[in-house]
């Protein structure tokens, strides 16, 4: 049973200790509660859909480790497979069977022909950018405001996720020359893309985009005359000799069984030149990948001249966790995720409507997020729209949910994630908390802090 989260004495003590030895007391900025105020909760253990913190509080988890825990925490079959893998050794520095089988699973589910395993989403996007530049012999990268692709120097400009949460427009430490080789455009803006290619087309190595942005909240790719934004980007890149990189670190195997590509690309008949993956494919362990056309991937060392390496890439324990997760992620699992996301998204909207709070809930596949807006809006299509939120209302809503035992992403710019372990008990717990939390948001005033 969830207890009050109002007095996190143990978490506060751990946070103070962490701040003495770690910048900001956290190892990834969005964990710090900077966007919502208060003390971050230090989690001691998790099972299924529930988190348990150092103070003895239990929470229904709607973060899911920022997406990877598709099956829920400590899934018995994943845990058993990992324990067996650990018993055989944790790292060899050699090729292993699990990395081959995980790569085969990724190729089977997606349009990529070859795949290289790495240890983080940042490594995946960084390597894909390097490969695109090596393949095309060009330097300029096009990205979109609000899309987050990890903390790669060239991709931090106007990024989402923690960069948006902490109001950092880029980052000190990124050389001007690197930033100058990145063009940042508004998401879903085809005219801006056309203008960029008209002016810089012979210098553009690639366009990279989140397949469906989830790091400024969920903002689906827009359709015009039946053509999706991703299809437009793929076509434009092909016409100008650039590569199209679809970043599915978040959406891959999460938005659907085949990722966001399975929701639009598979039906529209287009494929990216390169894709990046992470989160779900690691089953909760540090694992990621990039892949794509065989002729492009052939430029990677040792076959080609573009160098990329990683001591722990293809780690057998991480690959075992990811492979087991993907094999267990059946159509029935995705149907359950879809039903659960639908129930929670509709209930959240109903609660805010009853409380008189302007809002918008947006989804792509099984992913969704909530925007508390100043006025009623029909849709949010870009970063500027995502930034026009009533953040004081989100803060009040977040803490009201936390105190009722529901753990949401501690930022207004993040997606909500459900798992196969979100059963009737967990869902009912969230539904019971929503009305009071929506009323708390309605009563909030600008300038309030938790």
C-alpha positions, 0 to 999 in steps of 0.5 A: 500500500502506498504511504504518504510521500510528504516527508522523505527524510531518508531521501533527503539525507541521501540527497545531501550526501549525493550533493557532496560528491556528485554535481547536483546530487544526481547522475542525470539532470532530469532526476533532480526535481529542478523542474518541480521543486522538492527532494528527489526520491531515492528508490530502493527496489521495484517490482512490477508496476511499483517503486519503493523508496528509502522512506518506505513509500510505494508508488505506481511507476509511470516513468519506467526508467524513462521507457525501458521497463516495457514488461515492468520491474524485476520481471521473473523471466528477465531476472532469471535470464540475467542471473544465468548470464551473470553466473557465466561472467559479466564481460569478456571483451570478445564476441558472444552469442547474445549480441548476435541474437539481439542484433538478429532480433532488431534486424527482424523487427525493423528495416535496418540491414546491419546493426552495431551495438553500443552502450548508450543512446548518446553513443548511438546518435553520435556514431550515426552522425559520424557515419553519415558524414563519412558516407556523404563527405559532408559536414552539416547536420539538420536537427529539430528544436525540442528533439533530444538525441543525447548529449552529443556536442553537435546535437545539444542545440535547442534540445529537449529532455533535461536541456529543456527542463533546465532551460539550457539553450545549448551547453558551454563546452561545445565549440562554436565550430561544432555548433555552426555545423548544426542547423536547428529547424522547427519540428513539423515545419516543411517549409523550413526544411525546404528552405534549409536544403535550398540554401545548404543542400550540397553541404547537408550530410544528414537530417536527424529527428526523433521518430516521434518526439517524446523529449518535449512531451509527445509531439507526433509527426504531422501529416499533410495530404496523407504524407507524414513528416518522417516520410517527407524528410526521407524523401527530401534527403533522398532527393538531395543526397543526404541521409535520413537518421530516425532516432528511435532510442525512445520509441523503438519497441516502445511506441509499437512492436516495431517502434514508430516506424511500424506505425507510419513507415511500414505503411507509407513505404519508406525506410530511414537510411540509419536508425538508432535504438536504446532503452527497451532493447536493453531491458533496463541495462545500458545498451543501445544500437545504430543500424541501417542500409548495408552499404552505409554500415559497410563503412564502419571499422573494421570493414571501412574507414569510419572508426567506432568502438566500445569496450563494453559494447554488446555486453552479454548481460545487457544483451541477454536482458534486452533479448529476453525482453524483446522475445517476451514483448508479444502482440498481447503485451502491446495490446495491453500497453495500448489499453492501459495508455488509453485508460490513463490518458482519457482519465487524466483529460477528464480530471482536468476538464472537471477541474477547469484546467486547460490541457492537451493529451497527445499520444503516439502508439503506447506513449502519451504525455500531458500538456497543461496549457494557458489556454485551450489548444487543438494540438501542439506541433513543435517545441514553441508550443510545448514550451507554452505550458503553465508550469506552475500547474504541472508542479502542483499536479506532480506533487499531488500525485506523488503524495498519493503514491503515483510517480510521474516524470518530474518534468513537464517535457517528458512522456509517460510510460506504462508497462505490461505489469500495470494491472487493474490495481495499479491503474485504479490507484492512478485513477483515484489520484487524478481528480484531487491532483487536477484540483491542486493544479487548478488552484496553483498560482504562478510563482508557487514552488513545492 
